[in-house]
């Protein structure tokens, strides 16, 4: 029987076997409380650009997280069997992803986002049968893209951003998108765990543009600039 999962994913899957919350964030997840949600971290492979990850860009008119790149996902519904079911349902609703085209590989640690009181479970999956996806609700999703891993790990595309709160975290400037916050934090951790990251000048810090000035995220936090919060 042909193996559906490619060999290049093996190092990541082995490392995830010992993954802890601390690998993704400095913020501890409470034992109780919070609204359960899930996001889909969907890895695929293009014949020309190689391994990639699916992201969407939220519509600029949204009240929260306007214009921000993110993984497909959202809050759990009562009928969802588990986090994977939530992530796949939301991806179908947002970008038309066919759940049967996806092989779920692992559920990552549950991550706490204090500002929204969401407990988010990233669900790692392999896109074994890629197909065309598109924004199904333009009022919510403006754009869908497959970001190549080679471009995400390119040192020229990696920066850190500083939020007005003083939070500083990882970010990626790829294909016209500034990927930051929760999404960038999870991506950065997975790229490290998979052994794909390349050395980059992590002293390169840019101010978060006003258009992205939403509450500071938690996942992916790597430090606080004390001078910004005095």
DOZA-529146 format. One record per residue (C-alpha): x, y, z. Coordinates in Angstrom, 3 decimals, m for minus. Layout:
DOZA-529146
<east X north Y up Z>
...
This chain:
DOZA-529146
<east 0.000 north 0.000 up 0.000>
<east 1.394 north 3.422 up m0.969>
<east 2.291 north 5.624 up 1.979>
<east 0.227 north 8.808 up 1.955>
<east 2.519 north 10.871 up 4.190>
<east 5.844 north 11.963 up 2.641>
<east 9.165 north 11.160 up 4.276>
<east 10.042 north 14.832 up 4.817>
<east 7.314 north 15.017 up 7.457>
<east 8.839 north 12.266 up 9.602>
<east 11.224 north 14.454 up 11.690>
<east 8.360 north 16.782 up 12.599>
<east 6.029 north 13.950 up 13.561>
<east 8.695 north 12.345 up 15.744>
<east 9.423 north 15.644 up 17.495>
<east 5.731 north 16.313 up 18.095>
<east 5.607 north 13.137 up 20.129>
<east 7.318 north 15.049 up 22.948>
<east 5.887 north 18.525 up 22.253>
<east 4.821 north 20.672 up 25.212>
<east 2.893 north 23.904 up 25.540>
<east 6.211 north 25.633 up 26.283>
<east 7.384 north 24.811 up 22.756>
<east 4.698 north 27.153 up 21.418>
<east 4.035 north 29.806 up 24.047>
<east 5.039 north 31.165 up 27.435>
<east 1.383 north 31.474 up 28.462>
<east 0.041 north 28.539 up 30.429>
<east m3.321 north 27.064 up 29.440>
<east m5.775 north 26.999 up 32.382>
<east m7.127 north 23.619 up 33.415>
<east m10.704 north 24.897 up 33.224>
<east m12.577 north 27.603 up 31.375>
<east m12.177 north 29.141 up 27.960>
<east m14.036 north 28.531 up 24.737>
<east m12.815 north 25.508 up 22.818>
<east m11.678 north 26.128 up 19.236>
<east m9.336 north 24.625 up 16.670>
<east m7.288 north 25.636 up 13.653>
<east m6.069 north 23.514 up 10.753>
<east m2.335 north 23.560 up 10.045>
<east m2.523 north 21.995 up 6.602>
<east 0.752 north 20.973 up 4.990>
<east 0.809 north 20.138 up 1.293>
<east 3.338 north 19.819 up m1.492>
<east 3.452 north 21.548 up m4.866>
<east 5.363 north 19.998 up m7.761>
<east 7.164 north 23.292 up m8.427>
<east 7.580 north 24.983 up m5.036>
<east 7.726 north 21.955 up m2.711>
<east 6.172 north 21.713 up 0.784>
<east 3.747 north 24.461 up 1.751>
<east 1.131 north 25.484 up 4.307>
<east m2.386 north 26.774 up 3.689>
<east m3.338 north 30.157 up 5.146>
<east m6.171 north 32.585 up 4.640>
<east m6.270 north 36.352 up 4.968>
<east m9.185 north 37.748 up 6.897>
<east m11.305 north 40.477 up 5.331>
<east m10.233 north 44.026 up 6.102>
<east m13.768 north 44.921 up 7.204>
<east m13.931 north 42.477 up 10.119>
<east m14.218 north 43.910 up 13.630>
<east m11.558 north 41.560 up 15.025>
<east m8.268 north 40.509 up 13.390>
<east m9.079 north 42.484 up 10.239>
<east m6.727 north 41.743 up 7.364>
<east m4.629 north 39.267 up 9.331>
<east m3.341 north 36.009 up 7.812>
<east m4.450 north 32.982 up 9.816>
<east m4.952 north 29.244 up 9.703>
<east m8.493 north 28.136 up 8.823>
<east m10.421 north 27.476 up 12.003>
<east m12.820 north 28.703 up 14.629>
<east m14.937 north 27.863 up 17.638>
<east m16.138 north 24.337 up 18.314>
<east m19.770 north 23.438 up 17.674>
<east m21.695 north 21.025 up 19.932>
<east m21.843 north 18.490 up 17.110>
<east m18.073 north 18.375 up 16.546>
<east m16.582 north 15.069 up 17.633>
<east m13.177 north 16.545 up 18.465>
<east m10.739 north 19.322 up 17.589>
<east m9.983 north 17.776 up 14.205>
<east m13.675 north 17.797 up 13.328>
<east m13.883 north 21.475 up 14.293>
<east m10.835 north 22.414 up 12.223>
<east m12.022 north 20.508 up 9.139>
<east m15.556 north 21.879 up 9.368>
<east m14.316 north 25.440 up 9.688>
<east m11.871 north 24.988 up 6.786>
<east m14.709 north 23.725 up 4.624>
<east m16.917 north 26.663 up 5.579>
<east m14.176 north 29.263 up 5.084>
<east m12.284 north 28.086 up 1.985>
<east m14.199 north 25.094 up 0.620>
<east m11.685 north 22.476 up 1.739>
<east m12.840 north 18.910 up 1.093>
<east m12.307 north 17.020 up 4.382>
<east m11.721 north 13.762 up 2.494>
<east m8.642 north 15.314 up 0.853>
<east m6.956 north 15.623 up 4.250>
<east m5.109 north 13.156 up 6.475>
<east m5.080 north 14.304 up 10.108>
<east m1.662 north 13.659 up 11.648>
<east m1.661 north 15.109 up 15.162>
<east m3.368 north 17.424 up 17.600>
<east m0.906 north 19.893 up 19.098>
<east m1.072 north 21.181 up 22.692>
<east m4.112 north 23.303 up 23.597>
<east m3.053 north 26.956 up 23.601>
<east m4.670 north 29.732 up 25.636>
<east m5.447 north 33.150 up 24.124>
<east m6.299 north 35.334 up 27.136>
<east m7.636 north 38.349 up 25.237>
<east m10.407 north 36.302 up 23.586>
<east m10.581 north 33.535 up 26.226>
<east m10.260 north 30.897 up 23.533>
<east m8.469 north 27.606 up 24.051>
<east m7.122 north 26.736 up 20.607>
<east m6.023 north 23.284 up 19.475>
<east m3.886 north 23.399 up 16.316>
<east m4.565 north 20.299 up 14.224>
<east m1.687 north 19.225 up 11.989>
<east m2.733 north 17.551 up 8.742>
<east m1.362 north 16.384 up 5.402>
<east m3.140 north 17.465 up 2.219>
<east m2.876 north 14.197 up 0.320>
<east m5.262 north 15.280 up m2.466>
<east m4.876 north 19.048 up m3.020>
<east m7.623 north 20.859 up m4.881>
<east m8.665 north 24.427 up m5.608>
<east m9.769 north 26.436 up m2.577>
<east m11.225 north 29.928 up m2.420>
<east m12.939 north 32.327 up 0.000>
<east m16.490 north 31.069 up 0.469>
<east m17.526 north 34.109 up 2.498>
<east m15.771 north 37.188 up 1.043>
<east m17.083 north 39.262 up 3.937>
<east m14.922 north 37.135 up 6.244>
<east m12.093 north 35.786 up 4.075>
<east m10.352 north 37.983 up 1.520>
<east m7.684 north 35.649 up 0.175>
<east m6.371 north 32.076 up 0.388>
<east m2.765 north 31.117 up m0.265>
<east m0.359 north 28.200 up m0.075>
<east 2.869 north 29.559 up 1.401>
<east 5.968 north 27.517 up 0.441>
<east 8.132 north 26.383 up 3.335>
<east 11.214 north 27.474 up 1.377>
<east 9.905 north 31.048 up 1.429>
<east 8.875 north 30.922 up 5.088>
<east 12.385 north 29.866 up 6.159>
<east 14.167 north 32.300 up 3.822>
<east 16.144 north 34.602 up 6.173>
<east 15.109 north 37.612 up 4.078>
<east 11.443 north 36.872 up 4.855>
<east 11.771 north 36.513 up 8.627>
<east 11.327 north 39.382 up 11.066>
<east 9.972 north 40.048 up 14.523>
<east 7.161 north 42.512 up 15.137>
<east 6.555 north 44.763 up 18.110>
<east 2.976 north 45.323 up 19.235>
<east 1.978 north 48.593 up 20.907>
<east 1.549 north 46.635 up 24.171>
<east 5.268 north 45.849 up 24.181>
<east 4.825 north 42.261 up 22.979>
<east 7.482 north 41.119 up 20.485>
<east 7.035 north 37.959 up 18.464>
<east 7.999 north 36.162 up 15.261>
<east 6.632 north 37.121 up 11.869>
<east 6.981 north 36.205 up 8.214>
<east 6.793 north 38.618 up 5.284>
<east 5.779 north 36.340 up 2.411>
<east 3.904 north 36.962 up m0.839>
<east 2.492 north 40.284 up 0.238>
<east 1.379 north 38.986 up 3.640>
<east 2.737 north 39.848 up 7.065>
<east 2.053 north 36.691 up 9.061>
<east 2.329 north 37.436 up 12.793>
<east 0.758 north 36.682 up 16.149>
<east m0.681 north 33.277 up 16.982>
<east m0.272 north 31.955 up 13.432>
<east 3.372 north 32.987 up 13.137>
<east 4.144 north 31.603 up 16.576>
<east 2.806 north 28.165 up 15.710>
<east 4.513 north 28.235 up 12.306>
<east 7.869 north 29.218 up 13.782>
<east 7.704 north 26.397 up 16.322>
<east 6.793 north 23.798 up 13.703>
<east 9.526 north 24.940 up 11.308>
<east 12.053 north 24.537 up 14.126>
<east 10.711 north 21.119 up 15.136>
<east 10.762 north 19.874 up 11.553>
<east 14.384 north 20.892 up 11.156>
<east 13.515 north 23.248 up 8.304>
<east 14.431 north 26.594 up 9.864>
<east 17.509 north 28.471 up 8.669>
<east 19.591 north 30.972 up 10.647>
<east 18.187 north 34.478 up 10.345>
<east 18.908 north 37.884 up 11.923>
<east 16.400 north 37.769 up 14.778>
<east 17.442 north 41.248 up 15.861>
<east 15.393 north 42.584 up 12.972>
<east 12.312 north 44.065 up 14.690>
<east 9.631 north 46.127 up 12.958>
<east 6.718 north 48.014 up 14.453>
<east 3.357 north 46.410 up 13.830>
<east 1.486 north 48.532 up 11.270>
<east m1.555 north 50.392 up 12.660>
<east m3.844 north 48.339 up 10.403>
<east m2.837 north 45.249 up 12.375>
<east m3.201 north 46.861 up 15.768>
<east m5.345 north 44.274 up 17.487>
<east m4.789 north 42.868 up 21.004>
<east m1.426 north 41.213 up 21.518>
<east m1.439 north 37.458 up 20.898>
<east m0.139 north 34.815 up 23.264>
<east 1.172 north 31.880 up 21.231>
<east 4.585 north 32.594 up 19.854>
<east 5.417 north 35.237 up 22.436>
<east 9.149 north 35.443 up 22.882>
<east 9.656 north 38.593 up 24.929>
<east 8.218 north 41.871 up 26.134>
<east 9.826 north 45.220 up 25.438>
<east 9.634 north 46.817 up 28.880>
<east 10.268 north 50.311 up 27.526>
<east 7.041 north 50.151 up 25.520>
<east 4.776 north 49.467 up 28.495>
<east 6.087 north 51.874 up 31.110>
